[in-house]
Amino acid sequence: QVQLVESGGGLVQAGGSVRLSCAASGRTFSYYDMAWFRRAPGLEREFVAAIAWNSRRFDYADSVKGRSTISRDNAKNTVYLQMNSLKPEDTAVYYCAADGPFNNMLSTNLHEYDYWGQGTQVTVSS
């Protein structure tokens, strides 16, 4: 089992930035691909960003590409999502997820991810 706990959400003005953190415990964090998904009110959960277990592959949703960065610190068992130039449409609950171990492909499909956090709310005001 991998336990995931997100933090860093809150109320942010449009154009501002937020840094989300996801702390992992349980199995060896460095063996797992990590991803962020989000669910806006009334919508399905959607992919935001992912980073491979070895940090050699990354993927971003088009909606956040160029203004978001996913990173991981294996020594701290933590994955981060830095989001800049926030828009009201970024308002959502953000979830951290883990998939693995030692995947050959980095997935953007939420159904591939086995472990999930409880989510952290990000609200962007206009």
Salt bridges, closest charged atoms under 4 A:
GLU46 OE2 - ARG38 NE 2.67
ASP62 OD1 - LYS65 NZ 3.29
ASP90 OD1 - ARG38 NH1 2.92
ASP90 OD1 - ARG67 NH2 2.82
